[in-house]
Amino acid sequence: MILTLKSPFSSAHLYSQPQWDEAKNRDTFGRCHTSYGHGHNYVLEVGFIIKNSELATKKDSYQKLLKDLTDRLDHEHLNFEIPEFKSTIPTTENITLYFFKKLTDSLSDKDISFLRLYEMDQLWTEIRL
């Protein structure tokens, strides 16, 4: 059985490649490259592999785990406040990899079916295991 849980959060980010000059960053990233960045209302969705008999015991603990992970990024500017994004551009793909790493620090990847991070309804990144 796959238990799918969601946890929303809001964060700001900007796209900037430090090795490039201002013009190349602006040409490459367009409106996503500004001094202050911009924000999104993200939704992290994770499918956990569980047995039917584990539903009652694992649902709340998995929901707490997701909330703890997303609370760390909620209402933060990722580039400035989250150490992992000081040198990594916080694209949707890289934020998804961040969550995957954090989840597999706590769980086996055999406990996870997929991770999906929505930046918008029509834009998301997914890791399937």
N, C-alpha and C positions, 0 to 999 in steps of 0.2 A: 504494500500500500504506500502511496505517496501522499504525505501531508504537506499541503502548500500553505505557507504563511506569508503575510506581507507586513512591511514596516515602512511607513513614510518618513521622510525628513526633508528639510530644506537647507541648501548650501549654496554658497557663491564660489565661483572659480574664474580663472582667466587662463587663456592660452598664450604662452610665451616661451619661445625657445631661446635660452640665454646665449647660445652660441651665434645667434643671428642678430643682425642689426634691426633697428626699428622698422625700416621699410620692408624688409623680408618678412618679419613677423606680421605686419599689417597686411601685406599682400597674401600671405599664406592663410592666416587665421581670420582676416576680415574683422567683423564686428565682435568676434570673440576675443580679440586682442585689444584690451583697454587697460588703463592704469588701475581701475577699480574692479574690473570683471563684471560678471552678471550672475544671476541666481536661477536656480531651478527648484521645483518641488519634485523630488525624486521618490520612487517607490522601489524598495528592495523586496523581491519575491524569491523565496527559497522553497524547493521541494525536498522534504526530508523523507528518507526511506525508513518506514517503521512497520512493525507487525500490528495487526488489528488490536491485539491485546495490550499494546503499548500506548494506544491513543490517549487514554485518560492520564497516563503518567508523564508522557513526553510533550504533549501539546503546549502546556504552560511553560515548561522549561525552555523549549525551543523558541517560543514567542518572546520570552524574557531575554534570551541570548540575542535574538535579532534586534530587539529594542535597545539593548545595551550597545550593540554595534552601531546602529544608526544614530543613537543619542550622541555618540562621540563626534559625529559629523554635523549634527543638526544645528542650524543657525551659526555655522562657522564659515569662514572664508578658507577654503581648502588649501590654497597656495600658501597662506600665511600662518595658519593655525595647526595644520596636520603635518607632522614631520615627514611622513612618507611622500607628501606632495610638494615639498620644498624643492626637490630636484627632479620630480616626475610630473609631467603635465597631467592635470586631473581630468582627462577625457572620461567619457562614460565607460570606455573599455578598461582604463586603468583603475577607475573606482571599483568596477566589478572585480578586477583582480585583487584589489586591496581587500574587499569583503571575502573573497574566496580564501585568501591567505589567513585572515582573521578567523574564519569559520573552521578551517582545517587545523588551526592551532588548538581549537577546543574539541573538535570532532574528527573522526576518521572520514576521509572522502567517500568511504563506502556508505556513510550515513546520509549522503547528499545526492539527490538525483540531478538537480539543476540549480543554478542561480540566474536570476534575471534582474537587471537594474533598468528601470524606466527613467529616462530623463524627461520624456514627454510621452503622451499616449502613442504616438507614431514613431518614437525613437527609443530603442532599448538595445542593450547588449546582453548576451546570454552565454553561459558556460554550461554545457551538458556533460555529465560524467557517464 
